[in-house]
Amino acid sequence: MKKLLFATAAAFAGIMAGPALAADMPLKAETPFAARFNWTSCYLGGHLGGGFAHMDITDPVQLVQDSFLGAGSTNGITTVSPGPSGVVIGGQIGCDYQFASSWVVGIEGAASGSTMKASRTVGLPLGNPDTALVRASTDFLPSVTARLGYAFDNVLVYARGGVALAGDRFNVTGSFAGAPFAFEGLDNRLGWTAGGGVDWAFSHHWSANIEYDYYQFGHGGVLMSDSINAFAGIVDVKQTVQVVKVGLNFHIWGSGW
């Protein structure tokens, strides 16, 4: 009987001791929830890169010789193809909205100043051995684009496209039969742009990106005139531009990190 009482008491003590021991055991810390970066925000920033333009200018020889000899004096058509290149630097402002978990849509306005320029020398057949120096430069490249991207947390891969403008300057200088000449033309050329890049958010408010953009401005006439507007003529210009740039943006609404 005593053995039965001792056994029962021991079993009861074990049952009661279990919760007490469990209460004394340390609890495992709960893993904190890691919020994903959210690209919904407006932003502003700057960029720096390099650009290369291809231009076909037709017909600067006719422009020059017609100014001296009258219309239709040039035999054949001369096309000069300078390739302006240089630095682009500017700023951008835009807004993005993240939806369906990982998709991002946005709009951006950007403007770049440019040092892209080049020159080519062309002979004047009727003024041999005289030549003309044809110079072309792109001074600025503003654009308004929409972008669509897919976010891998704080890394956004995107494509963009929209409208663009090129501020171009053209000069034709030299001498013809011993007489100097100088023609200049300014043109703001409307076209389109498309490109893509990768944006990396490295803090709540800051992101850095690398981007490639292609610009197409098609054909267009440019009015060229001399310094006293005694003679004016039109040359045809076909232009494309390619730009690679890096950028830094400040996001006004910080992410949920």
C-alpha positions in Angstrom: 0.0 0.0 0.0 2.9 2.3 0.9 4.5 1.6 -2.4 1.3 2.5 -4.3 1.0 5.8 -2.4 4.7 6.7 -3.1 4.3 5.8 -6.8 1.1 7.9 -7.1 2.8 10.9 -5.3 5.8 10.7 -7.6 3.7 10.6 -10.7 1.7 13.6 -9.6 4.8 15.5 -8.7 6.2 14.9 -12.2 3.0 16.1 -13.8 3.0 19.3 -11.8 6.7 19.9 -12.4 6.4 19.8 -16.2 4.7 23.1 -16.6 7.0 24.8 -14.1 10.1 23.6 -16.0 8.6 24.7 -19.3 7.9 28.1 -17.8 11.5 28.4 -16.9 12.8 27.5 -20.4 13.9 30.5 -22.5 11.5 31.3 -25.5 13.0 31.5 -29.0 13.0 35.0 -30.3 10.5 35.7 -33.1 12.1 36.4 -36.5 11.3 40.0 -37.4 9.4 40.7 -40.6 11.5 42.1 -43.4 9.5 44.6 -45.5 10.2 44.7 -49.2 11.3 47.9 -50.8 8.4 49.8 -52.4 9.1 51.9 -55.5 5.9 54.0 -55.1 7.3 57.6 -54.8 8.1 60.8 -56.6 11.8 61.5 -57.0 14.3 64.0 -58.4 18.0 63.6 -59.3 20.8 64.1 -61.7 22.7 62.1 -64.3 26.0 62.1 -66.2 27.1 60.2 -69.3 28.3 60.2 -72.8 26.5 60.6 -76.1 27.1 59.9 -79.8 25.0 61.3 -82.7 24.9 60.3 -86.3 24.0 63.0 -88.8 23.6 63.1 -92.5 23.6 66.7 -93.8 22.5 67.2 -97.4 23.5 69.4 -99.3 25.9 72.0 -97.7 27.9 72.3 -101.0 24.7 73.4 -102.8 24.0 75.9 -100.1 27.4 77.6 -100.5 27.7 77.6 -104.2 24.1 78.7 -104.8 24.8 81.7 -102.6 27.6 82.7 -104.9 26.5 81.4 -108.4 22.7 81.1 -108.1 20.3 78.2 -107.7 21.1 74.9 -109.5 24.8 75.6 -109.8 25.9 72.3 -108.0 26.3 69.1 -110.0 25.1 66.2 -107.9 24.2 65.9 -104.3 26.8 66.0 -101.4 26.0 64.4 -98.1 28.3 65.1 -95.1 28.1 62.8 -92.1 29.7 64.2 -89.0 29.4 62.1 -85.8 29.0 64.5 -82.8 30.1 63.0 -79.5 30.6 64.3 -76.0 29.4 64.5 -72.5 25.8 64.8 -71.4 24.8 66.1 -67.9 21.5 67.0 -66.5 18.6 66.3 -64.2 15.3 64.4 -64.0 12.1 64.4 -62.0 9.4 61.8 -62.0 6.9 59.6 -60.1 6.6 55.8 -59.9 3.8 53.5 -58.7 4.3 49.9 -57.7 1.3 47.5 -58.3 0.5 43.8 -58.6 3.3 43.1 -56.1 6.3 43.7 -58.4 5.4 45.8 -61.4 6.3 49.4 -61.5 4.9 52.1 -63.8 6.0 55.7 -63.9 6.5 59.0 -65.8 9.7 61.1 -66.0 10.8 64.4 -67.4 14.5 64.9 -68.0 16.8 67.5 -69.6 20.4 67.1 -70.5 23.0 69.7 -71.6 25.5 68.3 -74.1 29.0 68.9 -75.4 28.4 66.6 -78.5 30.0 68.2 -81.6 31.9 67.2 -84.7 33.1 68.7 -88.0 33.9 67.5 -91.5 35.6 69.1 -94.5 34.0 69.0 -97.9 35.3 70.2 -101.2 33.6 72.8 -103.4 33.7 71.4 -107.0 33.2 74.8 -108.7 35.6 76.6 -106.4 38.4 74.0 -106.4 40.6 73.9 -104.4 38.4 75.7 -101.9 36.7 73.7 -99.2 33.9 74.2 -96.6 34.1 73.2 -93.0 30.7 71.7 -91.8 30.2 71.7 -88.1 27.3 70.2 -86.1 26.6 70.1 -82.4 23.8 69.0 -80.1 23.4 71.4 -77.2 20.5 69.9 -75.2 18.3 66.8 -75.1 15.0 67.1 -73.1 12.5 64.3 -73.0 9.2 63.2 -71.4 8.9 59.4 -71.1 6.8 56.7 -69.5 8.6 53.7 -67.9 7.5 50.1 -67.1 9.6 47.9 -64.9 9.7 44.8 -62.8 11.1 45.0 -59.2 13.3 42.4 -57.6 12.8 43.9 -54.2 15.2 46.9 -54.3 16.4 46.3 -57.9 14.2 47.6 -60.7 14.7 46.5 -64.3 12.8 48.8 -66.7 12.2 50.0 -70.2 11.1 53.5 -71.2 9.9 55.4 -74.2 8.4 58.8 -75.1 8.9 62.1 -76.9 12.2 64.0 -77.1 13.7 67.2 -78.4 17.2 68.0 -79.7 18.6 71.5 -79.7 21.1 71.5 -82.7 23.5 74.0 -84.2 25.0 73.9 -87.7 27.7 75.9 -89.2 29.2 76.0 -92.7 32.3 78.2 -93.1 35.2 78.6 -95.5 36.1 80.5 -98.7 34.9 80.3 -102.3 37.1 81.7 -105.1 38.9 83.7 -102.4 35.7 85.1 -100.8 34.9 84.0 -97.3 31.5 82.7 -96.2 29.8 81.7 -93.0 26.3 80.1 -92.6 24.6 79.2 -89.4 21.4 77.3 -88.6 19.6 76.5 -85.3 17.0 73.8 -85.1 14.9 72.3 -82.3 14.1 68.8 -83.6 11.2 66.8 -82.3 11.4 63.0 -82.2 11.1 60.0 -80.0 13.2 58.1 -77.6 13.3 54.5 -76.2 15.7 52.8 -73.8 16.1 50.8 -70.6 18.1 50.4 -67.5 18.6 49.1 -64.0 17.8 51.1 -60.9 19.2 50.0 -57.5 17.8 51.4 -54.2 20.6 51.4 -51.7 18.7 53.1 -48.8 15.2 54.3 -47.8 15.4 57.4 -50.0 18.3 56.9 -52.5 18.8 54.9 -55.7 21.4 54.8 -58.4 20.8 53.7 -62.0 22.6 53.0 -65.3 20.6 53.5 -68.5 20.8 53.4 -72.3 18.7 55.7 -74.5 18.2 55.8 -78.3 16.8 59.0 -79.9 15.4 59.2 -83.4 14.7 62.6 -85.0 14.2 61.5 -88.6 14.6 63.9 -91.6 14.1 67.6 -91.4 15.0 70.8 -93.2 17.2 73.4 -91.4 17.3 77.0 -92.5 20.9 78.3 -92.9 21.7 82.0 -93.4 24.8 84.1 -93.5 25.7 86.7 -90.8 23.9 89.6 -92.6 20.9 87.4 -93.8 21.8 88.3 -97.4 21.4 84.7 -98.4 19.5 81.8 -96.9 19.1 78.2 -97.9 17.9 74.9 -96.5 19.9 71.7 -95.8 18.3 68.4 -95.0 19.4 66.7 -91.8 18.8 63.2 -90.6 19.8 62.5 -87.0 20.0 59.8 -84.4 21.5 59.9 -80.9 22.6 57.3 -78.5 23.3 58.0 -74.8 24.7 55.9 -71.9 24.4 57.5 -68.5 24.4 56.9 -64.8 22.1 58.6 -62.4 21.3 59.3 -58.7 17.8 59.9 -57.5 16.3 61.0 -54.1 12.9 59.4 -53.5 10.7 61.8 -51.6 8.6 59.1 -49.9 10.9 56.6 -48.3 10.3 52.8 -48.7 8.8 50.5 -46.1 12.2 49.1 -45.3 
